[in-house]
């Protein structure tokens, strides 16, 4: 994605906070498989919140927890998720707009599936299925973010897989941080 506001102090502060957050959180992250034509990454974390609270935060508060340095228009943009089949994970800044992904499957409190290529993968013609799974566990709620990406590329996608894994960890980390903050 475009790294907006790269020279600003706010950007540096956000990046520093995101890095500290990513290092401090016991997220389970893994490239499950990869080849020249695709890959699967999965990130998981358990939060001390109930599944419905996690669901509401995922779909209703995305503009508050999604890292703005992983958006097309940066701080000025607004992100939204329309949690209905055919809905949009979209971003807007006035007349500038982007559809990040299309909603394909909705089971409130359990699963949200989005289809498309995030960030530069969109322009590369790659396609993916991104699942946000929410599951009640003894310690709270397990959040699992799984992204299966594939398609033709002139680049070897095995090199892209760890980069996408790190970005997905940051995105899941934003939701985890938002939920933990809301709880405290």
Secondary structure, DSSP 4 states (H G I P E B T S, - for coil): ---TTTTSHHHHHHHHHHHHHHHHS--EEEEEEEETTEEEEEEEEEESS-HHHHHHHHHHSHHHHS-GGGSSSGGG-EEEE--STT-EEEEEETTEEEEEEEEEEEETTTEEEEES--THHHHHT-EEEEEEEEEEETTEEEEEEEEEEE---SS-THHHHHHHHHHHHHHHHHHHHHHHHHH-
